[in-house]
Amino acid sequence: QVQLVESGGGLVQAGGSLRLSCAASGRTFSNYAMAWFRQAPGKEREFVAGITRSGGSKAYADSAKGRFTISRDNAKNTVYLQMNSLKPDDTAVYCCAADGTLRTQIPIRIKAYDSWGQGTQVTVSS
């Protein structure tokens, strides 16, 4: 498994922006598709965005489309989530996840991912 550590969370006003980072170690980063999930209090963990090994293909939840951008830098072993136009509903713990299985599509299922970070808190005030 690959080890993942998120950073970049914090408190921001509605309409603001944050960039989350997820640093990977322990395995060859470019062998993993990556994704961001989030979990709000009292709600299930949900897929936010995913990116293929090369970064050539991306997928977004409807709630993230047009506001969030996932990217990766394989030379830095890091995946990013740029979040703009944040809303109070975006308040959650954001986790990155790694999928070491070669697939034709970016999975949105939690069980497809075999490595997880601890998460970083994002709080959006109204």
C-alpha positions, 0 to 999 in steps of 0.5 A: 500500500501507499501512504497518504498524507493530506494537508491544506484544509482550514476555515474559509468563508463562502465563496472562497478557495482552498487547495488541498494536497495529498503527498504519497510515499512508499510505492511508485505513485504513478502506478495509482489512480487517485481520488478525493472523497469527503465525509460530512457529519452524519453523512456517508463518505462520498466521491468528489473527484478522481484522476488516472495514473497519468493525469490524462483523465479526470472525473467529478461528482456533480457537486464538484463540477465547475468548481473543483479541479483535481490534478497530480504531479507524479514527479512530486508524488502529490495529488491536489484538489483546487476548490473554488466558490466554496459553499457551506455544504462543502464542509467535510473531512476530505480524504485522498485515496489510491487505487492500485488496480489498472482499470478502464474507468475512474472508480467512484466506489469506496471499496475500489481504493486500497489506501487512504489518508487520515483526512483534512478538515474543510469548514466553510462559513456562511 
